[in-house]
Amino acid sequence: MRDPARQAVLALTLSANLLLVSACGGEEELLNVLTIQQRVIGTQSSLSTAQRLLLEQRVNLNLALGGSWQD
């Protein structure tokens, strides 16, 4: 997984999971867990948006070069 955006999502997800485990053990405040989870969701949303835009651009390029929806 070389994509920096995907690596960021993975790193934040792991951090959120570790904080959640710590919170369940009473070692971490719930607010910290919720904050990191919010960051994970925001980063996942940004990644999804970027992926959608990339796909749209590929379709537009294909159409601009004379491609069609049918083979």
ZATORDO-310632 format. One record per atom (N, C-alpha, C): x, y, z; residue in one letter. Coordinates in pm, whole numbers, m for minus. Each point is the difference from the previous one (the first is absolute). Layout:
<atoms>
atom east->X | north->Y | up->Z | residuo->A
...
</atoms>
This chain:
<atoms>
atom east->85 | north->m117 | up->0 | residuo->M
atom east->m85 | north->117 | up->0 | residuo->M
atom east->90 | north->123 | up->0 | residuo->M
atom east->29 | north->54 | up->m116 | residuo->R
atom east->91 | north->113 | up->m12 | residuo->R
atom east->m71 | north->134 | up->3 | residuo->R
atom east->m128 | north->2 | up->m23 | residuo->D
atom east->m75 | north->124 | up->m8 | residuo->D
atom east->1 | north->70 | up->135 | residuo->D
atom east->53 | north->124 | up->7 | residuo->P
atom east->9 | north->71 | up->127 | residuo->P
atom east->m135 | north->23 | up->67 | residuo->P
atom east->m103 | north->23 | up->m79 | residuo->A
atom east->m133 | north->22 | up->59 | residuo->A
atom east->m50 | north->m127 | up->68 | residuo->A
atom east->20 | north->m113 | up->m65 | residuo->R
atom east->m42 | north->m127 | up->61 | residuo->R
atom east->83 | north->m31 | up->124 | residuo->R
atom east->127 | north->33 | up->m4 | residuo->Q
atom east->85 | north->m21 | up->118 | residuo->Q
atom east->m46 | north->88 | up->115 | residuo->Q
atom east->m43 | north->122 | up->m29 | residuo->A
atom east->m49 | north->90 | up->104 | residuo->A
atom east->m127 | north->m56 | up->63 | residuo->A
atom east->m90 | north->m52 | up->m83 | residuo->V
atom east->m123 | north->m60 | up->52 | residuo->V
atom east->33 | north->m119 | up->89 | residuo->V
atom east->91 | north->m84 | up->m45 | residuo->L
atom east->39 | north->m117 | up->78 | residuo->L
atom east->63 | north->41 | up->133 | residuo->L
atom east->90 | north->97 | up->m3 | residuo->A
atom east->67 | north->45 | up->122 | residuo->A
atom east->m100 | north->59 | up->98 | residuo->A
atom east->m91 | north->82 | up->m49 | residuo->L
atom east->m100 | north->58 | up->89 | residuo->L
atom east->m94 | north->m105 | up->57 | residuo->L
atom east->m35 | north->m98 | up->m83 | residuo->T
atom east->m88 | north->m107 | up->47 | residuo->T
atom east->68 | north->m80 | up->111 | residuo->T
atom east->127 | north->m30 | up->m19 | residuo->L
atom east->73 | north->m73 | up->104 | residuo->L
atom east->9 | north->83 | up->129 | residuo->L
atom east->25 | north->129 | up->m14 | residuo->S
atom east->6 | north->87 | up->117 | residuo->S
atom east->m134 | north->3 | up->72 | residuo->S
atom east->m107 | north->8 | up->m76 | residuo->A
atom east->m134 | north->2 | up->60 | residuo->A
atom east->m27 | north->m130 | up->75 | residuo->A
atom east->40 | north->m112 | up->m60 | residuo->N
atom east->m21 | north->m129 | up->66 | residuo->N
atom east->80 | north->m11 | up->130 | residuo->N
atom east->124 | north->48 | up->m3 | residuo->L
atom east->83 | north->m3 | up->121 | residuo->L
atom east->m58 | north->89 | up->110 | residuo->L
atom east->m47 | north->118 | up->m39 | residuo->L
atom east->m61 | north->89 | up->98 | residuo->L
atom east->m127 | north->m59 | up->57 | residuo->L
atom east->m77 | north->m68 | up->m84 | residuo->L
atom east->m124 | north->m61 | up->47 | residuo->L
atom east->29 | north->m109 | up->103 | residuo->L
atom east->103 | north->m80 | up->m26 | residuo->V
atom east->40 | north->m104 | up->95 | residuo->V
atom east->44 | north->65 | up->131 | residuo->V
atom east->76 | north->107 | up->m9 | residuo->S
atom east->45 | north->70 | up->120 | residuo->S
atom east->m117 | north->60 | up->77 | residuo->S
atom east->m98 | north->53 | up->m74 | residuo->A
atom east->m117 | north->60 | up->65 | residuo->A
atom east->m82 | north->m106 | up->72 | residuo->A
atom east->m10 | north->m117 | up->m61 | residuo->C
atom east->m75 | north->m108 | up->64 | residuo->C
atom east->67 | north->m44 | up->129 | residuo->C
atom east->131 | north->14 | up->6 | residuo->G
atom east->73 | north->m35 | up->120 | residuo->G
atom east->7 | north->115 | up->99 | residuo->G
atom east->m60 | north->112 | up->m33 | residuo->G
atom east->m1 | north->114 | up->88 | residuo->G
atom east->127 | north->83 | up->m5 | residuo->G
atom east->88 | north->m26 | up->m98 | residuo->E
atom east->127 | north->69 | up->m8 | residuo->E
atom east->m5 | north->123 | up->m89 | residuo->E
atom east->m105 | north->14 | up->m77 | residuo->E
atom east->m8 | north->111 | up->m96 | residuo->E
atom east->m138 | north->64 | up->12 | residuo->E
atom east->m5 | north->131 | up->m21 | residuo->E
atom east->m127 | north->71 | up->6 | residuo->E
atom east->m80 | north->m26 | up->m127 | residuo->E
atom east->m129 | north->m11 | up->16 | residuo->L
atom east->m89 | north->m29 | up->m112 | residuo->L
atom east->6 | north->111 | up->m105 | residuo->L
atom east->19 | north->124 | up->41 | residuo->L
atom east->7 | north->110 | up->m94 | residuo->L
atom east->115 | north->m19 | up->m99 | residuo->L
atom east->113 | north->m50 | up->47 | residuo->N
atom east->113 | north->m27 | up->m89 | residuo->N
atom east->m36 | north->m106 | up->m104 | residuo->N
atom east->m72 | north->m102 | up->44 | residuo->V
atom east->m42 | north->m108 | up->m91 | residuo->V
atom east->m95 | north->56 | up->m105 | residuo->V
atom east->m95 | north->80 | up->42 | residuo->L
atom east->m97 | north->56 | up->m94 | residuo->L
atom east->67 | north->96 | up->m99 | residuo->L
atom east->99 | north->75 | up->47 | residuo->T
atom east->71 | north->93 | up->m87 | residuo->T
atom east->75 | north->m74 | up->m109 | residuo->T
atom east->71 | north->m106 | up->36 | residuo->I
atom east->75 | north->m75 | up->m101 | residuo->I
atom east->m95 | north->m73 | up->m95 | residuo->I
atom east->m113 | north->m49 | up->51 | residuo->Q
atom east->m97 | north->m64 | up->m87 | residuo->Q
atom east->m57 | north->99 | up->m101 | residuo->Q
atom east->m21 | north->122 | up->44 | residuo->Q
atom east->m48 | north->105 | up->m90 | residuo->Q
atom east->103 | north->26 | up->m110 | residuo->Q
atom east->128 | north->2 | up->36 | residuo->R
atom east->106 | north->19 | up->m99 | residuo->R
atom east->5 | north->m116 | up->m98 | residuo->R
atom east->m21 | north->m122 | up->49 | residuo->V
atom east->m1 | north->m117 | up->m88 | residuo->V
atom east->m111 | north->13 | up->m103 | residuo->V
atom east->m119 | north->35 | up->45 | residuo->I
atom east->m114 | north->13 | up->m91 | residuo->I
atom east->25 | north->110 | up->m102 | residuo->I
atom east->55 | north->112 | up->43 | residuo->G
atom east->30 | north->109 | up->m93 | residuo->G
atom east->103 | north->m40 | up->m104 | residuo->G
atom east->102 | north->m73 | up->43 | residuo->T
atom east->104 | north->m44 | up->m92 | residuo->T
atom east->m55 | north->m104 | up->m98 | residuo->T
atom east->m84 | north->m90 | up->48 | residuo->Q
atom east->m62 | north->m99 | up->m88 | residuo->Q
atom east->m89 | north->68 | up->m103 | residuo->Q
atom east->m71 | north->102 | up->43 | residuo->S
atom east->m86 | north->75 | up->m91 | residuo->S
atom east->83 | north->70 | up->m108 | residuo->S
atom east->110 | north->60 | up->41 | residuo->S
atom east->88 | north->67 | up->m96 | residuo->S
atom east->57 | north->m99 | up->m101 | residuo->S
atom east->39 | north->m116 | up->47 | residuo->L
atom east->53 | north->m103 | up->m88 | residuo->L
atom east->m106 | north->m45 | up->m100 | residuo->L
atom east->m121 | north->m22 | up->47 | residuo->S
atom east->m108 | north->m41 | up->m89 | residuo->S
atom east->m29 | north->106 | up->m106 | residuo->S
atom east->1 | north->125 | up->41 | residuo->T
atom east->m23 | north->110 | up->m94 | residuo->T
atom east->109 | north->4 | up->m106 | residuo->T
atom east->124 | north->m15 | up->42 | residuo->A
atom east->113 | north->2 | up->m94 | residuo->A
atom east->m10 | north->m116 | up->m98 | residuo->A
atom east->m37 | north->m117 | up->49 | residuo->Q
atom east->m13 | north->m116 | up->m87 | residuo->Q
atom east->m113 | north->20 | up->m101 | residuo->Q
atom east->m112 | north->57 | up->45 | residuo->R
atom east->m112 | north->26 | up->m90 | residuo->R
atom east->40 | north->99 | up->m109 | residuo->R
atom east->70 | north->107 | up->39 | residuo->L
atom east->44 | north->100 | up->m97 | residuo->L
atom east->97 | north->m59 | up->m102 | residuo->L
atom east->88 | north->m87 | up->46 | residuo->L
atom east->93 | north->m66 | up->m91 | residuo->L
atom east->m74 | north->m85 | up->m103 | residuo->L
atom east->m99 | north->m74 | up->45 | residuo->L
atom east->m79 | north->m82 | up->m92 | residuo->L
atom east->m77 | north->87 | up->m99 | residuo->L
atom east->m56 | north->110 | up->49 | residuo->E
atom east->m72 | north->91 | up->m90 | residuo->E
atom east->94 | north->55 | up->m108 | residuo->E
atom east->121 | north->35 | up->39 | residuo->Q
atom east->96 | north->53 | up->m96 | residuo->Q
atom east->42 | north->m105 | up->m102 | residuo->Q
atom east->11 | north->m122 | up->43 | residuo->R
atom east->33 | north->m108 | up->m95 | residuo->R
atom east->m111 | north->m19 | up->m103 | residuo->R
atom east->m124 | north->6 | up->48 | residuo->V
atom east->m114 | north->m12 | up->m92 | residuo->V
atom east->0 | north->117 | up->m97 | residuo->V
atom east->20 | north->121 | up->51 | residuo->N
atom east->1 | north->118 | up->m87 | residuo->N
atom east->112 | north->m7 | up->m103 | residuo->N
atom east->117 | north->m48 | up->41 | residuo->L
atom east->111 | north->m15 | up->m93 | residuo->L
atom east->m33 | north->m102 | up->m108 | residuo->L
atom east->m57 | north->m111 | up->40 | residuo->N
atom east->m39 | north->m103 | up->m96 | residuo->N
atom east->m99 | north->55 | up->m102 | residuo->N
atom east->m99 | north->74 | up->48 | residuo->L
atom east->m99 | north->58 | up->m91 | residuo->L
atom east->63 | north->105 | up->m90 | residuo->L
atom east->90 | north->81 | up->55 | residuo->A
atom east->66 | north->104 | up->m80 | residuo->A
atom east->88 | north->m59 | up->m110 | residuo->A
atom east->53 | north->m118 | up->24 | residuo->L
atom east->83 | north->m66 | up->m99 | residuo->L
atom east->m79 | north->m84 | up->m99 | residuo->L
atom east->m134 | north->11 | up->8 | residuo->G
atom east->m84 | north->m69 | up->m97 | residuo->G
atom east->m55 | north->m133 | up->47 | residuo->G
atom east->22 | north->m31 | up->126 | residuo->G
atom east->m52 | north->m125 | up->54 | residuo->G
atom east->m151 | north->10 | up->21 | residuo->G
atom east->m60 | north->m111 | up->31 | residuo->S
atom east->m143 | north->m2 | up->26 | residuo->S
atom east->m27 | north->m92 | up->118 | residuo->S
atom east->m126 | north->m8 | up->36 | residuo->W
atom east->m39 | north->m85 | up->112 | residuo->W
atom east->m14 | north->m145 | up->m44 | residuo->W
atom east->m6 | north->m23 | up->m130 | residuo->Q
atom east->m19 | north->m134 | up->m52 | residuo->Q
atom east->129 | north->m50 | up->m64 | residuo->Q
atom east->26 | north->m128 | up->13 | residuo->D
atom east->120 | north->m59 | up->m62 | residuo->D
atom east->m25 | north->m37 | up->m144 | residuo->D
</atoms>
